[in-house]
């Protein structure tokens, strides 16, 4: 009985900080080697093949899955021009048909 914990002490032991959970969530959103990102304007898939740091800024080496073109871009460029979700891209001809049909229907 001397080594048993009181209910208050048991409750104090069960209280956990969220730092571990926050760390996992932050790492899940981080772009890393092997992730696939999609270019916003074309919808083409690019794989991150390498992550490096230059002048304190993260840079990513990407390879296009269709054309096998290599890119070396900063984190800012990736965030502004790429997305992690697949992008549905409308082709120019379809955009023009939609615009013209909207004009004629007025």
C-alpha positions in Angstrom: 0.0 0.0 0.0 2.9 2.3 0.5 3.9 2.1 -3.2 0.3 2.5 -4.5 -0.6 5.8 -6.2 -3.5 7.9 -5.2 -6.1 8.7 -7.8 -4.7 12.3 -8.1 -1.2 11.0 -8.8 -2.6 8.6 -11.4 -4.3 11.4 -13.2 -1.2 13.5 -13.1 0.8 10.7 -14.8 -1.8 10.3 -17.6 -1.7 14.0 -18.5 0.5 14.2 -21.6 1.8 17.1 -23.6 0.8 17.4 -27.2 4.4 18.0 -28.3 4.8 14.5 -29.7 1.5 14.7 -31.6 2.3 18.1 -32.9 5.7 16.9 -34.1 4.1 14.0 -36.0 1.5 16.4 -37.6 4.3 18.8 -38.6 6.4 16.0 -40.1 3.4 14.7 -42.0 3.0 18.1 -43.8 6.7 18.4 -44.5 7.8 17.7 -48.1 10.5 15.0 -48.1 12.3 12.7 -50.5 9.9 10.4 -52.4 6.8 12.6 -52.1 4.9 13.4 -55.2 3.8 17.1 -56.0 1.7 18.3 -58.8 2.4 21.5 -60.9 -0.6 23.8 -60.6 -0.8 25.0 -64.2 -0.2 21.7 -66.0 -1.1 19.1 -63.4 2.0 17.1 -64.2 3.4 14.9 -61.3 6.9 15.6 -60.0 8.8 13.4 -57.6 11.1 14.9 -54.9 14.4 13.1 -55.3 16.6 15.1 -53.0 16.3 17.8 -50.3 19.2 20.1 -49.6 19.8 23.4 -47.8 21.5 26.3 -49.5 22.0 29.6 -47.6 19.6 28.5 -44.9 16.8 27.8 -47.5 15.5 24.4 -48.3 15.9 23.4 -51.9 14.3 20.4 -53.6 15.4 18.4 -56.7 12.4 17.3 -58.6 12.0 14.9 -61.6 8.9 15.2 -63.8 7.3 11.7 -64.1 6.3 12.3 -67.8 9.2 14.1 -69.3 12.0 13.1 -66.9 13.1 16.8 -66.7 15.1 17.8 -63.6 14.3 20.9 -61.6 16.1 22.5 -58.6 13.7 24.8 -56.8 13.5 26.6 -53.4 10.8 25.8 -50.8 9.1 29.1 -51.7 8.9 28.2 -55.4 7.5 24.7 -54.6 4.8 26.2 -52.3 3.7 28.8 -54.9 3.8 26.6 -58.0 3.1 23.1 -56.8 0.5 21.3 -54.7 0.3 17.9 -53.0 -3.1 17.2 -54.4 -3.8 16.1 -57.9 -4.8 19.0 -60.2 -7.6 18.9 -62.8 -6.4 21.0 -65.7 -8.7 22.3 -68.4 -7.1 22.6 -71.8 -7.2 25.8 -73.7 -9.8 24.6 -76.3 -12.3 23.5 -73.5 -11.9 26.9 -71.8 -12.6 28.8 -75.0 -15.7 26.7 -75.7 -17.1 27.4 -72.2 -16.4 31.1 -72.5 -18.0 31.3 -75.9 -21.1 29.3 -74.9 -21.5 31.6 -71.9 -21.3 34.7 -74.1 -23.8 33.3 -76.6 -26.3 32.2 -74.0 -26.7 35.8 -72.7 
